[in-house]
Amino acid sequence: MFAMVVYFVAIAALLGVILFLAGWLGVKNQSVEKLRPYESGVIPTGLAHVAYPAPFYLVAVFFMIFQVEAVYIFSWAIAYESLGWKGWFQITFFIFVLLISLLYIWKKGGLSWGPAGKK
């Protein structure tokens, strides 16, 4: 435990030194472009409360959900021999639920980017 505490303190000290040196030695040229907020590559115009289109958030959420599911399937694939038929039936049910949820998202228009999709 002592080694972990020493390691944590050393990393925190190194991080502090690096941040201090970057702030002290770094170039400090202020310009209009550097002071402008960065909005995912889009130059901000208009009011700040204008919302981004929903498909951006939907794709991000769907990606996270299905990426986590891929981790479960990969971990099953690593240990499939020791899990036997019981594990095979469980992962088959899991994949079936994933397919049903994907079909549900598709039918609700969650994968449609164009204006013709259901809202």
C-alpha positions as CSV (number, residue, x, y, z in Angstrom):
1,M,0.0,0.0,0.0
2,F,2.9,2.3,0.7
3,A,4.2,1.9,-2.8
4,M,0.8,2.9,-4.2
5,V,0.7,6.0,-2.1
6,V,4.3,7.0,-3.1
7,Y,3.4,6.3,-6.8
8,F,0.2,8.5,-6.5
9,V,2.2,11.3,-4.8
10,A,4.9,11.1,-7.5
11,I,2.4,11.3,-10.3
12,A,0.5,14.2,-8.7
13,A,3.8,16.1,-8.2
14,L,4.9,15.4,-11.8
15,L,1.5,16.6,-13.0
16,G,1.7,19.7,-10.9
17,V,5.2,20.5,-12.2
18,I,4.2,20.0,-15.9
19,L,1.1,22.2,-15.5
20,F,3.1,24.9,-13.8
21,L,5.8,24.9,-16.4
22,A,3.2,24.9,-19.3
23,G,1.5,27.9,-17.8
24,W,4.7,29.7,-17.0
25,L,6.6,29.0,-20.2
26,G,3.7,28.8,-22.6
27,V,3.0,31.4,-25.2
28,K,0.2,33.8,-24.1
29,N,-1.1,35.3,-27.4
30,Q,-4.7,36.3,-26.9
31,S,-6.8,36.7,-30.1
32,V,-10.4,36.7,-31.1
33,E,-10.1,33.2,-32.6
34,K,-8.5,31.8,-29.4
35,L,-11.2,33.4,-27.2
36,R,-14.1,32.0,-29.3
37,P,-15.8,28.9,-27.8
38,Y,-15.2,25.7,-29.7
39,E,-18.4,24.0,-30.7
40,S,-17.4,20.7,-32.3
41,G,-15.8,22.5,-35.3
42,V,-18.9,24.7,-36.0
43,I,-18.4,28.4,-35.6
44,P,-21.0,29.5,-33.1
45,T,-23.6,32.0,-34.4
46,G,-26.9,33.2,-32.9
47,L,-28.1,32.6,-29.4
48,A,-26.5,30.0,-27.1
49,H,-29.7,28.2,-26.4
50,V,-30.1,26.8,-29.9
51,A,-30.1,23.1,-29.6
52,Y,-28.1,20.6,-31.7
53,P,-30.1,18.2,-33.8
54,A,-31.2,15.1,-31.9
55,P,-29.6,12.6,-34.2
56,F,-26.1,13.7,-32.9
57,Y,-27.1,12.6,-29.4
58,L,-29.0,9.6,-30.5
59,V,-26.1,8.1,-32.5
60,A,-23.7,8.8,-29.5
61,V,-26.1,7.0,-27.1
62,F,-26.7,4.1,-29.4
63,F,-23.0,3.7,-30.0
64,M,-22.3,3.6,-26.3
65,I,-25.1,1.1,-25.6
66,F,-24.1,-1.3,-28.4
67,Q,-20.4,-0.9,-27.6
68,V,-20.9,-2.0,-24.0
69,E,-22.9,-5.0,-25.3
70,A,-19.9,-5.9,-27.6
71,V,-17.7,-6.1,-24.5
72,Y,-20.1,-8.6,-22.9
73,I,-20.1,-10.7,-26.1
74,F,-16.3,-10.5,-26.4
75,S,-15.9,-11.7,-22.7
76,W,-18.3,-14.6,-23.4
77,A,-16.2,-15.5,-26.5
78,I,-13.1,-15.7,-24.4
79,A,-14.7,-18.1,-21.9
80,Y,-17.1,-20.0,-24.1
81,E,-15.6,-23.4,-23.5
82,S,-15.9,-23.2,-19.7
83,L,-19.4,-21.8,-19.8
84,G,-20.8,-24.7,-21.8
85,W,-24.4,-24.9,-23.2
86,K,-25.8,-22.8,-20.4
87,G,-23.5,-19.9,-21.4
88,W,-24.4,-20.5,-25.0
89,F,-28.1,-20.2,-24.3
90,Q,-27.6,-17.1,-22.2
91,I,-25.6,-15.3,-24.9
92,T,-28.1,-16.3,-27.5
93,F,-30.9,-14.8,-25.5
94,F,-28.7,-11.7,-24.9
95,I,-28.1,-11.3,-28.7
96,F,-31.8,-11.8,-29.3
97,V,-32.6,-9.0,-27.0
98,L,-30.0,-6.8,-28.7
99,L,-31.6,-7.5,-32.1
100,I,-35.1,-6.8,-30.8
101,S,-33.9,-3.5,-29.3
102,L,-32.1,-2.6,-32.6
103,L,-35.3,-3.3,-34.5
104,Y,-37.3,-1.2,-32.0
105,I,-34.9,1.7,-32.5
106,W,-35.0,1.3,-36.3
107,K,-38.9,1.3,-36.3
108,K,-39.0,4.4,-34.1
109,G,-36.8,6.3,-36.5
110,G,-33.8,6.6,-34.2
111,L,-31.4,5.7,-37.0
112,S,-32.9,8.1,-39.6
113,W,-30.9,11.3,-40.1
114,G,-33.1,12.9,-42.7
115,P,-36.2,14.9,-42.2
116,A,-38.3,12.0,-43.5
117,G,-37.7,10.0,-40.3
118,K,-40.3,9.6,-37.6
119,K,-40.0,12.0,-34.7
